[in-house]
Amino acid sequence: MGYQKEETYNEEAIQELAGQYHKILKVIGEDPNREGLLKTPERVARALQFLTHGYDLDAAEILRSAMFKEDYSQMVIVKDIEVYSMCEHHMLPFFGKVHIAYIPNGHIVGLSKIPRVVDAFARRLQVQERLTNEIMDCIQNTLKPSGVAVVMECKHMCMSMRGIQKQNSVTTTSAFTGEFVNERTRSEFLRLISANLD
């Protein structure tokens, strides 16, 4: 449970997945026994297990592991968090950035835990809309802050590589709770994530 830094694999699942990918290579017209593809089924199986390891993570426990009592009640923003996930409709990647803010209400959390929460939900088969809400709900329900804001901007390979094939389209989703439902607070958050403070 919680966050595991080291990559771990279920070898039984790896072998089962590899067997399926061996069959897939044949079905698409490839020779899975040629030199370049001999180890491909196992490599892909390990990659898929890594890309979906969020199922084994408890995002709320990640937050609880670094919660601290603190008398601070102003906005805390972690912006430009890289996010990588896989669309559940086509199992193709989508990726981009997520910006997250919360207003503490008695507790703060170690800043590295917020990107870890993003990964816990992103490393699953997803849709961007649900991913945005899951991150917000986890922070709200665990930290119980005065409000949470999440804005996510992603490119979807299922739109770029296939289907409509629009290379430059970006999808933006947002979710707000508590104080961020207030237009003034939300506007401040949006201004700060857009600002270049260098």
Residue pairs with C-beta under 8 A, 6 or more apart in sequence:
1 57
1 58
1 61
2 57
2 58
2 61
2 62
2 65
3 57
3 61
3 62
3 65
3 116
3 120
4 56
4 57
7 50
7 53
9 46
9 49
9 50
10 49
13 45
13 49
14 42
14 45
14 46
14 49
15 45
17 41
17 44
17 45
17 48
17 49
18 41
18 42
18 44
18 45
19 41
20 41
21 40
21 41
21 44
21 45
22 32
22 41
25 31
25 32
25 37
25 40
25 41
26 32
30 37
31 37
32 38
32 40
32 41
50 123
51 84
51 86
51 123
52 86
52 123
52 124
52 125
53 123
54 119
54 120
54 121
54 122
54 123
54 124
55 123
55 124
57 119
57 120
57 123
58 120
59 116
59 117
59 120
59 121
59 134
59 138
60 138
60 141
60 142
62 113
62 116
62 117
62 120
63 109
63 113
63 117
63 138
63 139
63 142
63 143
64 142
65 113
66 109
66 110
66 112
66 113
67 107
67 108
67 109
67 142
67 143
68 107
68 108
68 109
68 110
69 106
69 107
70 104
70 106
70 107
70 108
71 106
72 104
72 108
73 103
73 104
73 105
73 146
74 103
74 104
75 101
75 102
75 103
75 185
75 188
75 189
75 192
76 101
76 102
76 103
76 104
76 108
77 99
77 100
77 101
77 189
77 192
77 193
78 99
78 100
78 101
78 111
78 114
78 115
79 97
79 99
79 100
79 192
79 193
80 97
80 99
81 97
81 98
81 99
81 100
81 114
81 115
81 118
82 95
82 96
82 97
83 95
83 96
83 97
83 98
83 118
83 119
83 122
83 131
83 152
83 154
84 93
84 94
84 95
84 122
84 123
85 93
85 94
85 95
85 122
85 123
85 124
85 126
85 128
85 131
85 154
86 92
86 93
86 94
86 124
86 125
86 126
87 93
87 94
87 125
87 126
87 127
87 156
87 157
87 158
88 125
88 126
88 127
89 127
89 158
90 158
90 162
91 125
92 156
92 157
92 158
92 161
92 162
93 157
94 126
94 128
94 154
94 155
94 156
94 157
94 158
94 171
95 154
95 155
96 152
96 153
96 154
96 155
96 170
97 152
97 153
97 154
98 118
98 132
98 135
98 150
98 151
98 152
98 153
99 149
99 150
99 151
99 152
99 193
100 114
100 118
100 135
100 139
100 148
100 149
100 150
101 148
101 149
101 180
101 189
101 192
101 193
102 139
102 143
102 145
102 147
102 148
102 149
103 145
103 146
103 147
103 178
103 179
103 180
103 185
104 143
104 145
104 146
105 143
105 144
105 145
105 146
106 144
107 143
107 144
107 145
109 143
114 139
117 135
117 138
117 139
118 135
121 131
121 134
121 135
121 138
122 131
128 152
128 154
128 156
128 171
128 173
129 173
131 152
131 173
132 150
132 152
132 173
132 174
132 175
133 175
135 150
135 175
136 148
136 149
136 150
136 175
136 176
136 177
139 145
139 148
140 147
140 148
140 177
140 178
145 178
146 178
146 179
147 176
147 177
147 178
147 179
147 180
147 181
147 185
148 175
148 176
148 177
148 178
148 180
149 174
149 175
149 176
149 177
149 180
149 186
149 189
150 174
150 175
150 176
151 172
151 173
151 174
151 190
151 193
152 172
152 173
152 174
153 170
153 171
153 172
154 170
154 171
155 169
155 170
155 171
156 169
156 171
159 165
159 166
159 169
160 166
160 167
160 169
176 186
179 185
180 186
180 189
